[in-house]
Amino acid sequence: MTQATKLPKRKTSKVRPLFDGPEWSFELIRKVHDVMGEIAVGELGLDIYPNQIEVITAEQMLDAYSSIGMPLMYRHWSFGKRFARDEAYYKRGMRSLAYELVINADPCISYVMEENSMTMQALVIAHAAYGHNHFFKNNYQFRMWTQPDHIIDYLSFAKSYVAECEERYGDGAVESVLDAAHALMNQGVSRDLRPRPRNVMQRERERAAQRRAYEEATFDPIYRTLPEITREGPEEPTHVQAEHRRLGLPEENLLYFLEKNAPKLEDWQRELLRIVRLLSQYFYPQRQTKMMNEGCATFIHYEILNRLYERGLLTDGTMLEFLHSHSSVIFQPAFNDRRFSGLNPYALGFAMMNDIRRIATDPTDEDRQWFPQFAGCGDWMGTLRQAWADYRDESFILQFLSPKLIRDFRLFAVDDDAKESSMDVAAIHNEQGYRDLRRRLARHYDVATQDPDLQVTDADLSGSRRLILTHHVRNGVLLEKAEAERTLQYLAQLWGYRVKLVETENGGGRVLKEHEALPMP
């Protein structure tokens, strides 16, 4: 499924195009960047970090791929392995490279390849330097979880710290800790929006002091003359409950728990866990906003380049090259196409941004019924900016996916029960079906439901030192046995003692499966 793309109407003008042909120069890139800024900031009202555009080779782009897209990264064998694989695919023509790579930093760093034509450089600047840049700066997930003005300095520290540890303690010792930390990276995220106390013991002491101060301030000896009354209330916490409270259990962030409480880890090993944990937390907003982020950037580059063409600043040849690339990016194969691998986030995101614009400017009766808060308001750009700031993929779909777009993408829901011999069509194109489809698709984009619900639920630091994790199983889906045991072994290496993983029925508490691991000698 593709969206039709055509050249926009162009005003007759004697304005000279910004460029003509594939050749680019740094001066031309700067000129195009500045002209686009007048549209992006002046007309569309985007709020961006200062831009830093760097031109790199294809090999440098591959290197950036291998190190999870960061400009400065510590050394690890997995990065080299990934580089060798991607390089082999690229040289054999089995895989292409992205035209750009953008870093959520202040200033925002956009990498463009020197092999790009000037048209592609212009597309990349509009897409990354303005589209992604605005989303990074304004979306609440990035504002809450990341510090773009510090990330480059922290990466520089992390790289030098890991190198120093390798020199002092040996490559093997450092590699062992990083291997284990990388295996637990997806469980190294804190999803709770409340700020985490830095010192649980200190917090408990402060609370106890506050309670004593309150008791002393409200003490009155006259109450001693009253007969004793048995009061029903919460009992004093047991030793186990007190220990759980001190450790902050249950704890979903496994790397954080190990960093603070693992009995045998040395300080440098805890710092390595902290480095991996902070990187995992840095990337967490990107996992939650992939579709919105790419949809925003694709919509912005399409809008900017069309406006440039309408003003005579781009040639017909440039526009045709751009539309060819743009159409490829937003192409959505049908479900029975061999190329189908799910919904293309660029296609769905771009379609939803265009649909919001249509609803705000030219709504149907159906649109007014489903979206009374902005249908026909006329301020489509204001609606988009507000959506980009206040939503993530899951909530964005729940709020803005329209029946028209459900029909355009020919979406329907199927219930597939492994115990049944046939599948049931659960949602079709009627009012109830639209709502059900929207809920189901939103749940598909909810990262919290995609990752297994693993928590540290018990730890004995004064006796056997055993550690117990609980996996709250959703929809009867257990962890893959070999993968679970291999990851549990990494966890045991960091903890230093026996580790047990219990898989329980979500809500029922019935134990479905157990795994155990001991640290390797």
TISE-397367 format. One record per residue (C-alpha): x negated, y, z negated. Coordinates in Angstrom, 3 decimals, padded with zeros to 6 digits. Each point is the difference from the previous one (the first is absolute). Layout:
# TISE-397367
+----------+----------+----------+
:       px :       py :       pz :
+----------+----------+----------+
:        X :        Y :        Z :
...
+----------+----------+----------+
This chain:
# TISE-397367
+----------+----------+----------+
:       px :       py :       pz :
+----------+----------+----------+
:  000.000 :  000.000 :  000.000 :
: -001.502 :  003.338 :  001.017 :
:  001.136 :  003.580 : -000.138 :
:  000.125 :  001.796 :  003.329 :
: -002.713 :  002.624 :  000.345 :
:  000.032 :  002.713 :  002.621 :
: -001.738 :  003.268 :  000.660 :
:  001.707 :  002.908 : -001.773 :
:  001.190 :  003.076 :  001.850 :
: -002.863 :  002.350 :  000.622 :
:  000.106 :  003.765 :  000.170 :
: -001.635 :  001.505 :  003.040 :
: -003.046 :  001.831 : -001.277 :
: -003.409 :  001.190 :  001.113 :
: -001.575 : -001.190 : -003.254 :
: -003.070 : -002.132 :  000.643 :
:  000.035 : -003.536 : -001.456 :
: -002.239 : -000.637 : -002.973 :
: -001.860 : -002.673 :  001.960 :
:  000.192 : -001.940 :  003.242 :
: -001.673 : -003.377 :  000.226 :
: -001.332 : -002.627 : -002.387 :
: -003.205 :  001.719 : -001.131 :
: -000.092 :  001.486 : -003.482 :
: -002.349 :  002.199 : -002.001 :
: -000.171 :  001.080 : -003.621 :
:  000.940 :  003.532 :  000.984 :
:  003.059 : -001.286 :  001.879 :
:  001.055 : -002.190 : -002.936 :
: -000.182 :  003.037 : -002.281 :
:  002.037 :  002.076 :  002.438 :
:  002.730 : -002.640 :  000.338 :
:  000.063 : -000.467 : -003.786 :
:  000.549 :  003.716 : -000.588 :
:  002.764 :  000.312 :  002.617 :
:  001.775 : -003.042 : -001.439 :
: -000.277 :  001.537 : -003.447 :
:  002.076 :  002.972 :  001.138 :
:  002.815 : -002.404 :  000.886 :
: -000.401 : -002.434 : -002.903 :
: -000.339 :  002.551 : -002.775 :
:  001.572 :  003.088 :  001.550 :
:  003.035 : -001.566 :  001.674 :
:  000.594 : -003.379 : -001.619 :
: -000.907 :  001.196 : -003.493 :
: -002.482 : -002.767 : -000.783 :
: -002.089 :  000.306 : -003.155 :
: -003.419 : -001.569 :  000.514 :
: -003.443 : -000.385 : -001.528 :
: -002.888 :  001.620 :  001.894 :
: -001.068 : -002.278 :  002.845 :
: -003.388 : -001.608 :  000.538 :
: -000.251 : -001.765 :  003.376 :
: -002.915 : -002.345 :  000.635 :
: -000.852 : -001.753 :  003.271 :
: -001.282 : -003.579 : -000.366 :
: -000.895 : -002.924 :  002.282 :
:  002.002 : -003.188 :  000.457 :
: -002.531 : -001.855 : -002.158 :
:  000.409 :  002.547 : -002.782 :
:  003.781 : -000.383 :  000.290 :
: -000.423 : -003.770 : -000.391 :
: -002.185 :  000.605 : -003.045 :
:  002.682 :  002.250 : -001.497 :
:  002.598 : -002.724 :  000.681 :
: -002.084 : -002.575 : -001.819 :
: -000.378 :  002.136 : -003.124 :
:  003.801 :  000.487 : -000.429 :
: -000.049 :  003.301 :  001.849 :
: -002.136 :  001.995 : -002.426 :
: -002.959 :  002.147 :  001.069 :
: -002.156 : -001.016 : -002.975 :
:  000.198 : -003.502 : -001.406 :
: -002.148 : -002.265 : -002.121 :
: -001.548 : -003.069 :  001.611 :
:  001.832 : -003.317 : -000.025 :
: -000.300 : -003.085 :  002.191 :
:  003.705 :  000.048 :  000.905 :
: -000.447 :  003.337 :  001.795 :
: -002.762 : -001.442 :  002.184 :
:  002.069 : -003.088 :  000.754 :
:  002.937 :  002.159 :  001.057 :
: -002.273 :  002.179 :  002.145 :
: -001.422 : -003.038 :  001.850 :
:  003.489 : -001.356 :  000.666 :
:  001.461 :  003.308 :  001.248 :
: -003.083 :  000.712 :  002.131 :
:  000.260 : -003.418 :  001.696 :
:  003.698 :  000.526 :  000.742 :
: -000.626 :  003.526 :  001.302 :
: -002.864 : -000.980 :  002.324 :
:  002.050 : -002.858 :  001.466 :
:  002.946 :  002.307 :  000.669 :
:  002.194 : -001.881 : -002.460 :
:  000.621 :  003.027 : -002.192 :
: -000.028 :  003.755 :  000.510 :
: -001.058 :  002.661 : -002.461 :
:  002.103 :  002.751 : -001.493 :
: -000.552 :  003.391 :  001.570 :
: -000.474 :  001.535 : -003.433 :
: -000.493 : -000.574 : -003.687 :
:  001.173 :  002.504 : -002.597 :
: -001.046 :  000.292 : -003.653 :
:  002.292 :  001.368 : -002.703 :
: -002.502 :  002.528 : -001.317 :
: -000.296 :  003.738 : -000.520 :
: -001.122 :  001.018 :  002.584 :
:  001.850 : -002.613 :  002.051 :
: -002.545 : -002.004 :  002.031 :
:  001.030 : -001.179 :  003.472 :
: -002.329 : -002.278 :  001.962 :
:  000.362 : -000.015 :  003.803 :
: -001.912 : -002.228 :  002.408 :
: -002.419 :  001.491 :  002.490 :
:  001.386 : -002.423 :  002.638 :
:  003.396 :  001.765 : -000.096 :
:  001.071 :  002.254 :  002.827 :
:  000.852 :  003.607 : -000.849 :
:  003.694 : -000.887 :  000.197 :
: -000.467 : -002.680 : -002.639 :
: -002.050 :  002.372 : -002.148 :
:  002.903 :  002.449 :  000.127 :
:  002.480 : -002.749 : -000.903 :
: -002.187 : -001.083 : -002.924 :
: -000.320 :  003.544 : -001.341 :
:  003.773 :  000.487 :  000.099 :
:  000.679 : -003.452 : -001.457 :
: -002.618 : -000.180 : -002.751 :
: -001.264 :  003.508 : -000.721 :
:  003.536 :  001.416 : -000.224 :
:  002.512 : -002.889 : -000.318 :
: -001.760 : -002.294 : -002.470 :
: -001.619 :  002.989 : -001.695 :
:  003.373 :  001.569 : -000.823 :
:  001.387 : -003.318 : -001.251 :
: -003.019 : -000.653 : -002.239 :
:  000.223 :  003.432 : -001.582 :
:  003.750 :  000.114 : -000.584 :
:  001.371 : -003.496 : -000.604 :
:  000.656 : -000.596 : -003.698 :
: -001.706 : -003.410 : -000.001 :
: -003.319 :  001.486 :  001.077 :
:  000.355 :  002.989 : -002.324 :
:  000.638 : -002.330 : -002.926 :
: -002.585 : -002.736 :  000.613 :
: -002.938 :  001.568 :  001.869 :
: -002.529 :  002.784 : -000.507 :
: -001.045 :  000.964 :  003.535 :
: -002.435 :  002.677 : -001.164 :
: -002.002 : -002.617 : -001.973 :
:  000.166 : -003.180 :  002.096 :
: -003.139 :  000.630 :  002.098 :
: -002.073 :  000.861 : -003.061 :
:  001.311 : -003.113 : -001.769 :
: -000.830 : -002.216 :  002.978 :
: -003.519 :  001.435 :  000.015 :
: -000.316 : -000.823 : -003.692 :
:  001.401 : -003.519 :  000.531 :
: -002.429 : -000.736 :  002.820 :
: -003.034 :  001.150 : -001.955 :
:  001.187 : -001.741 : -003.191 :
:  000.450 : -003.368 :  001.732 :
: -003.435 :  000.354 :  001.639 :
: -001.539 :  000.799 : -003.394 :
:  001.681 : -003.051 : -001.565 :
: -001.306 : -002.216 :  002.807 :
: -003.510 :  001.248 : -000.612 :
:  000.244 : -000.427 : -003.777 :
:  002.052 : -003.212 : -000.386 :
: -000.435 : -001.696 :  003.380 :
:  002.128 : -000.263 :  003.129 :
:  001.556 : -003.294 : -001.091 :
:  001.270 :  001.285 : -003.344 :
:  001.557 :  003.104 :  001.574 :
:  001.478 : -001.988 :  002.872 :
:  001.616 : -002.429 : -002.449 :
:  001.850 :  002.808 : -001.798 :
:  001.054 :  001.720 :  003.222 :
:  001.244 : -003.276 :  001.497 :
:  002.256 : -000.551 : -003.001 :
:  001.161 :  003.618 : -000.051 :
:  000.858 : -000.036 :  003.715 :
:  002.006 : -003.210 : -000.466 :
:  002.125 :  001.823 : -002.606 :
:  000.202 :  003.308 :  001.864 :
:  003.746 : -000.134 :  000.739 :
:  000.590 : -000.692 : -003.701 :
: -002.195 :  002.963 : -000.941 :
:  002.767 :  002.563 :  000.405 :
:  002.044 :  001.786 : -002.661 :
:  003.523 :  000.520 :  001.329 :
:  001.283 :  001.710 : -003.157 :
:  000.428 :  003.731 :  000.622 :
: -000.725 :  000.897 : -003.615 :
: -003.569 :  001.033 : -000.821 :
: -001.995 : -002.856 : -001.495 :
: -001.428 :  000.625 : -003.478 :
: -003.782 : -000.119 :  000.112 :
: -000.347 : -001.544 : -003.475 :
:  002.813 : -002.210 : -001.285 :
: -001.546 : -000.349 : -003.463 :
: -000.340 :  003.771 : -000.333 :
:  003.631 :  000.405 :  001.102 :
:  001.154 : -002.495 : -002.670 :
: -002.003 :  001.781 : -002.693 :
:  001.538 :  003.343 :  000.996 :
:  003.508 : -001.476 : -000.136 :
: -000.640 : -001.523 : -003.435 :
: -001.340 :  003.338 : -001.264 :
:  003.089 :  001.782 :  001.335 :
:  002.277 : -002.497 : -001.760 :
: -001.841 :  000.465 : -003.309 :
:  000.155 :  003.777 :  000.337 :
:  003.733 : -000.153 :  000.642 :
:  000.591 : -002.291 : -002.993 :
: -001.954 :  002.302 : -002.300 :
:  001.823 :  003.073 :  001.274 :
:  003.439 : -001.547 : -000.545 :
: -000.722 : -001.811 : -003.297 :
:  002.425 :  000.768 : -002.834 :
: -000.323 : -001.890 : -003.363 :
:  003.747 :  000.289 : -000.663 :
:  000.577 : -002.851 :  002.446 :
: -001.788 : -002.347 : -002.449 :
:  003.045 :  000.201 : -002.322 :
:  002.316 : -001.379 :  002.680 :
:  000.766 : -003.739 :  000.094 :
: -001.935 : -001.976 :  002.585 :
:  001.804 : -000.541 :  003.271 :
: -000.926 : -002.787 :  002.334 :
: -000.428 :  001.524 :  003.407 :
:  000.149 : -001.928 :  003.193 :
: -002.626 :  001.167 :  002.419 :
: -003.054 : -001.003 :  001.941 :
: -002.402 : -002.158 : -001.959 :
: -003.626 :  000.856 : -000.444 :
: -002.005 : -001.138 :  003.004 :
: -001.774 : -003.308 : -000.329 :
: -003.731 : -000.375 :  000.559 :
:  000.611 : -001.155 :  003.588 :
:  002.362 :  002.894 :  000.690 :
: -002.473 :  002.447 : -001.466 :
: -002.759 : -001.466 :  002.166 :
:  002.177 :  000.262 :  003.107 :
:  000.806 :  003.602 : -000.820 :
: -003.676 :  000.817 : -000.512 :
: -000.903 : -001.536 :  003.345 :
:  002.946 :  001.609 :  001.790 :
:  001.514 : -003.342 :  001.063 :
:  001.571 : -000.899 :  002.311 :
: -002.448 :  001.596 :  002.440 :
:  000.443 : -000.136 :  003.788 :
: -003.361 :  001.555 :  000.887 :
: -002.338 : -002.973 : -000.367 :
: -003.172 :  001.916 :  000.849 :
:  000.815 :  002.657 : -002.602 :
:  000.630 : -002.632 : -002.677 :
: -003.250 : -001.821 :  000.780 :
: -001.973 :  003.228 :  000.131 :
:  001.182 :  000.971 : -003.479 :
:  000.252 : -003.383 : -001.748 :
: -002.067 : -002.774 :  001.656 :
: -002.195 : -001.291 : -002.883 :
: -003.186 : -000.809 :  001.900 :
: -000.258 :  002.789 :  002.555 :
: -002.881 :  002.428 : -000.309 :
:  000.455 :  003.733 :  000.505 :
: -001.315 :  000.005 :  003.576 :
:  002.376 : -002.829 :  000.925 :
:  002.947 :  001.923 : -001.456 :
: -001.015 :  003.013 :  002.092 :
:  000.015 : -002.148 :  003.149 :
:  003.537 : -001.134 : -000.826 :
:  000.981 :  003.614 : -000.503 :
: -001.392 :  000.967 :  003.414 :
:  002.006 : -002.709 :  001.772 :
:  003.096 :  000.816 : -002.058 :
: -000.101 :  003.698 :  000.859 :
: -000.445 : -000.786 :  003.688 :
:  002.995 : -002.330 : -000.131 :
:  002.055 :  002.710 : -001.681 :
: -001.154 :  002.529 :  002.634 :
:  001.368 : -002.183 :  002.817 :
:  003.264 : -000.859 : -001.769 :
:  001.948 :  003.040 :  001.353 :
: -001.062 : -000.903 :  003.539 :
:  001.510 : -003.463 : -000.397 :
:  003.271 :  001.574 : -001.166 :
:  000.247 :  002.601 :  002.777 :
: -001.458 : -001.702 :  003.091 :
:  003.119 :  000.430 :  002.154 :
:  000.744 :  003.562 : -001.138 :
: -003.629 :  001.105 :  000.295 :
: -000.399 : -001.316 :  003.542 :
:  003.458 :  001.219 :  000.974 :
: -000.813 :  003.490 : -001.259 :
: -003.348 :  000.121 :  001.837 :
:  001.505 : -001.388 :  003.232 :
:  002.885 :  002.475 : -000.108 :
: -002.386 :  002.916 : -000.624 :
: -002.388 : -000.907 :  002.835 :
:  002.950 : -000.434 :  002.373 :
:  001.468 :  003.370 : -000.994 :
: -003.286 :  001.902 :  000.190 :
: -001.104 : -001.358 :  003.381 :
:  003.430 :  000.571 :  001.512 :
: -000.027 :  003.617 : -001.148 :
: -003.479 :  000.491 :  001.430 :
:  001.175 : -001.403 :  003.339 :
:  003.105 :  002.197 :  000.041 :
: -002.275 :  003.047 : -000.347 :
: -002.250 : -001.057 :  002.850 :
: -002.941 : -000.882 : -002.259 :
: -000.150 : -003.630 :  001.174 :
: -000.110 : -001.278 :  003.579 :
:  002.396 : -002.555 :  001.484 :
: -002.816 : -002.554 :  000.082 :
: -000.765 :  000.539 : -003.678 :
:  003.653 : -000.364 : -000.914 :
:  000.411 : -003.215 :  001.972 :
: -003.075 : -001.494 : -001.696 :
:  001.370 :  001.006 : -003.379 :
:  003.467 : -001.452 :  000.697 :
: -001.525 : -003.287 :  001.147 :
: -001.896 : -000.332 : -003.282 :
:  002.949 :  001.212 : -002.086 :
:  002.389 : -002.467 :  001.617 :
: -002.417 : -002.850 : -000.724 :
: -000.220 :  001.026 : -003.656 :
:  003.772 :  000.040 : -000.567 :
:  000.744 : -003.125 :  002.069 :
:  002.219 : -002.449 : -001.877 :
:  000.143 : -003.539 :  001.453 :
:  003.335 : -001.803 : -000.191 :
:  000.363 : -002.824 : -002.507 :
: -000.232 : -002.593 :  002.799 :
: -003.125 :  001.597 :  001.484 :
: -003.271 : -001.930 : -000.515 :
: -001.582 :  003.223 : -001.221 :
:  002.564 :  000.476 : -002.780 :
: -001.529 :  000.043 : -003.493 :
:  002.586 :  002.014 : -001.898 :
:  001.041 :  003.639 :  000.151 :
: -002.679 :  002.360 :  001.306 :
: -000.417 :  002.674 : -002.729 :
: -000.813 :  002.604 :  002.659 :
:  003.160 : -000.845 :  001.956 :
:  002.354 : -000.035 : -002.990 :
: -001.577 :  003.054 : -001.634 :
:  000.013 :  002.105 :  003.169 :
:  003.577 : -001.055 :  000.812 :
:  001.209 :  000.956 : -003.485 :
: -001.685 :  003.426 :  000.190 :
:  001.650 :  000.679 :  003.371 :
:  003.317 : -001.256 : -001.318 :
: -000.133 :  002.396 : -002.963 :
: -000.615 :  002.831 :  002.459 :
:  003.016 : -001.102 :  002.084 :
:  002.277 : -000.283 : -003.058 :
: -001.027 :  003.458 : -001.238 :
:  000.602 :  001.687 :  003.374 :
:  002.613 : -002.041 :  001.881 :
:  001.834 : -002.371 : -002.362 :
:  002.863 : -002.323 :  000.851 :
:  003.001 : -000.607 : -002.259 :
: -001.725 : -003.191 : -001.156 :
: -003.121 :  001.980 : -000.937 :
:  002.064 :  002.519 : -001.992 :
:  001.591 : -002.842 : -001.925 :
: -003.294 : -001.733 : -000.794 :
: -002.222 :  003.061 : -000.508 :
:  002.164 :  002.898 : -001.234 :
: -002.946 :  001.577 : -001.813 :
: -001.868 :  001.020 :  003.172 :
:  002.119 : -000.898 :  003.067 :
:  000.351 :  003.108 :  002.161 :
: -002.111 :  002.157 : -002.326 :
: -002.231 :  001.092 :  002.890 :
: -003.167 : -000.010 : -002.140 :
: -001.414 : -003.281 :  001.276 :
: -003.593 :  000.886 : -000.831 :
:  000.905 :  000.943 : -003.558 :
:  001.846 : -003.301 : -000.396 :
: -003.016 : -001.912 :  001.302 :
: -002.463 :  001.839 : -002.251 :
:  002.194 : -000.725 : -003.016 :
:  000.238 : -003.688 :  000.944 :
: -003.767 : -000.289 :  000.560 :
: -000.589 :  001.493 : -003.451 :
:  002.554 : -001.854 : -002.129 :
:  000.322 : -003.550 :  001.339 :
: -001.932 : -003.199 :  000.620 :
:  000.825 : -002.629 :  002.642 :
:  002.579 : -001.865 : -002.075 :
:  001.965 :  003.035 : -001.189 :
: -000.373 :  001.773 :  003.360 :
:  001.728 : -002.880 :  001.802 :
:  002.717 : -000.174 : -002.659 :
:  000.681 :  003.701 :  000.397 :
: -000.495 :  000.723 :  003.709 :
:  000.423 : -003.140 :  002.167 :
:  003.109 :  000.669 :  002.094 :
:  002.517 : -002.394 :  001.567 :
: -001.023 :  001.327 :  003.430 :
: -003.622 : -000.998 : -000.572 :
:  001.074 : -003.422 : -001.287 :
:  001.857 : -000.470 :  003.279 :
: -002.897 :  001.349 :  002.069 :
: -002.417 : -002.480 : -001.597 :
:  002.652 : -002.758 :  000.169 :
: -000.531 : -000.928 : -003.621 :
:  001.970 : -002.733 : -001.693 :
: -000.503 : -002.092 : -003.127 :
: -000.331 : -003.763 : -000.257 :
:  000.150 : -002.098 : -003.168 :
: -002.429 : -002.900 :  000.302 :
:  000.317 : -002.473 : -002.867 :
: -002.558 : -002.807 :  000.136 :
:  002.573 : -002.361 : -001.510 :
:  002.475 :  000.588 :  002.817 :
: -000.212 : -001.390 :  003.546 :
:  001.239 :  003.225 :  001.604 :
: -000.400 :  003.743 : -000.389 :
:  002.765 :  002.500 : -000.698 :
:  000.315 :  003.445 :  001.575 :
:  000.465 :  002.099 : -003.124 :
:  000.289 :  003.555 :  001.346 :
:  001.226 :  001.343 :  003.341 :
:  000.812 :  003.424 :  001.428 :
:  002.891 :  001.097 : -002.184 :
:  000.072 :  002.381 : -002.961 :
: -000.744 : -002.636 : -002.613 :
: -002.578 : -001.578 :  002.288 :
: -001.820 :  003.309 :  000.492 :
: -000.318 :  000.481 : -003.751 :
: -001.127 : -003.578 : -000.536 :
: -002.577 :  000.250 :  002.813 :
: -001.350 :  003.212 : -001.426 :
: -000.416 : -001.536 : -003.461 :
: -001.668 : -003.115 :  001.386 :
: -002.420 :  001.937 :  002.203 :
: -000.864 :  002.371 : -002.858 :
: -000.778 : -002.962 : -002.252 :
: -002.368 : -001.288 :  002.698 :
: -002.004 :  003.236 : -000.368 :
: -000.070 : -000.096 : -003.801 :
: -003.628 : -000.841 : -000.836 :
:  000.880 : -000.917 : -003.584 :
:  002.190 : -002.872 :  001.227 :
: -002.552 : -001.185 :  002.571 :
: -002.789 : -000.500 : -002.552 :
:  000.424 : -002.796 : -002.576 :
:  001.132 :  001.203 : -003.431 :
: -003.044 : -001.019 : -002.057 :
: -000.525 :  001.235 : -003.564 :
: -002.332 : -000.682 : -002.881 :
:  002.424 : -001.161 : -002.692 :
: -002.249 : -001.405 : -002.747 :
: -003.636 :  000.286 : -001.053 :
: -001.774 : -001.341 : -003.072 :
: -003.092 :  002.104 : -000.652 :
: -000.693 : -001.257 : -003.530 :
:  000.452 : -003.773 :  000.384 :
: -000.173 : -002.223 :  003.066 :
: -000.353 :  003.003 :  002.358 :
:  002.525 : -001.561 :  002.367 :
:  001.809 :  002.240 :  002.491 :
:  003.523 : -000.656 :  001.301 :
:  001.515 :  001.517 :  003.128 :
:  003.616 : -000.297 :  001.081 :
:  001.283 :  000.039 :  003.565 :
:  003.664 :  000.977 :  000.107 :
:  001.114 : -001.950 :  003.063 :
:  002.347 :  001.806 :  002.407 :
:  002.394 : -001.953 :  002.223 :
: -001.659 : -003.271 : -000.954 :
: -003.235 :  000.830 :  001.863 :
: -002.983 : -001.394 : -001.926 :
: -003.612 :  001.010 :  000.513 :
: -001.936 : -001.987 :  002.584 :
: -001.829 : -002.609 : -002.075 :
: -003.517 :  000.189 :  001.474 :
:  000.007 :  003.805 :  000.152 :
:  001.355 :  000.313 : -003.538 :
: -002.620 : -002.353 : -001.445 :
: -002.834 :  001.699 :  001.874 :
:  001.083 :  003.449 : -001.213 :
:  000.513 : -001.333 : -003.536 :
: -003.577 : -001.253 :  000.055 :
: -001.211 :  003.542 :  000.747 :
:  002.114 :  001.254 : -002.890 :
: -001.520 : -002.584 : -002.343 :
: -003.498 :  001.101 :  001.044 :
:  000.774 :  003.557 : -001.055 :
:  001.818 : -000.966 : -003.196 :
: -002.675 : -002.503 : -001.032 :
:  002.383 : -002.557 : -001.540 :
:  002.948 : -002.205 :  000.924 :
:  002.744 :  001.663 :  002.021 :
:  003.510 : -001.361 :  000.486 :
:  002.576 :  001.107 :  002.571 :
:  003.645 : -000.868 : -000.625 :
:  002.540 :  000.376 :  002.801 :
:  003.473 :  000.559 : -001.437 :
:  003.446 :  000.454 :  001.448 :
:  000.766 :  003.691 :  000.227 :
:  002.682 :  000.844 : -002.554 :
:  000.352 : -003.573 : -001.264 :
: -003.455 : -000.561 : -001.457 :
: -000.090 : -003.660 :  001.064 :
: -003.566 : -001.134 :  000.673 :
: -000.391 : -001.106 :  003.614 :
: -003.739 : -000.585 :  000.265 :
: -003.237 :  000.488 : -001.936 :
: -003.613 :  000.563 :  001.049 :
: -003.166 :  000.095 : -002.121 :
: -003.595 :  000.989 :  000.645 :
: -003.252 :  000.089 : -001.955 :
: -003.004 :  002.198 :  000.804 :
: -002.671 : -001.728 :  002.044 :
: -003.092 : -000.910 : -002.069 :
+----------+----------+----------+
